[in-house]
Amino acid sequence: MAPPDSTIRSRTYATLQYSDDDPKARPWRNGRLLVLGTGLLAVALSSIDDLAAHHEPALTAIIAIVALLFLVEYGVRLWTAPEMIQFRDLTPSVARLRWAASLQGVIGLLAVLPVVAIAAGVDNDSDASSAFCIAWVLKLILYAPAMGTLTRVIVNERATLASVLVIFLIVLISAATTTYILERPRQPEVFTSIPASLWWAVVTLTTTGYGDVVPLTTGGKMVGSVVMVSGILVLALMTGILATGFAEEEKRREYLQVWDQVAKVPIFTALGTVTMSEIVGKLRVRLYPPRMRVVRQGEAGDSMFFISEGEVEVRVPHGSVKLGPGAFFGEMALLDRRPRSATVVTTQPTALLVLYASDFYRVASHIPSLVEAVEAEAQRRRTENESRPNRTDST
Ligand code: CMP
């Protein structure tokens, strides 16, 4: 049996994991965001002299409480680090060190600095303690769900991004040097050195244009024009690279998500892995809450649906039929090219795989066995609907 101390630790770790990852722990995560927001607001308000003068004790108390909560969180996460799957083979102290050096550990430590600063006697409303508190805002990195995607996109596109950065640097340094040579005789007090004219080059290349330093010679203005246009091109290139990277990453993520759901539908798994991977690219996952109408009787049908999780109720004119995981609906409108024959409503949270009409007809020519199975079930339903008027059924 595990020692009691380790049991408490593993339970605490499981609770932390739950609060970090589980969709049901959203209120807990929102609570943490609220604490962070309150702390940041208190820091911002304490920098307004009038407010600070009247509410200093309250603001100080809020900042201290938020800082203490972060200190406790840091301590607990550090203590439970040996329970993390990636650190399981390490000794507790090495696991804790490794966690402390991770992004989460470093950000956690920065968020704790205000407590250390206050404890060390730094005046709470001084600029130094405010600056420490700004470290809290870094915690948002840990709460942003798309941060992992952004990191993956940057890593995947690092070679292309590096090339654009090199172009950026070439334009920046050559523009700063040329302008320094051209402008120095006319404005020796402004373009005092190459680093000083680098400031002008950065402001111009990023199309910010503060206007504090401007070229006055014709040559300088010409260089300035080239730099401004290059700035727009470089930014457009960066945007394009990141946007394409995001789209590809999203496609990969969606492929995996669809694959997970497709694997729960026997009609697809029976096709074998190769054919299944072909159809995965044509399906989209849609998540529906309970009591949501998916199709309405009489409307035009442009897609059919496979249920991977949950349940729907088909309201045929003469009663209702329940369909669960593995079943499909919406095929009749595509096969018969007629309006929907029934209304379909979810009865529980439901995950559906959508196959649009254009892809359905393409699949029909590639995977005839799938469409034959769908056609056979549609025929059974047609017969059932015609032969069982005014009946409430459940399958
Ligand atoms: P469609 O007509 O496109 O839209 C409504 C869907 O309800 C229909 O396709 C079938 O998929 C489904 N449906 C109709 N009748 C039955 C039935 N008797 N049993 C199960 N599903 C049905």
Residues whose N, C-alpha, C, O or C-beta is under 5 A from the ligand:
A	BS01	CMP	G301 V314 V316 V321 F328 F329 G330 E331 M332 A333 L334 P339 R340 S341 A342 R381 E384 N385
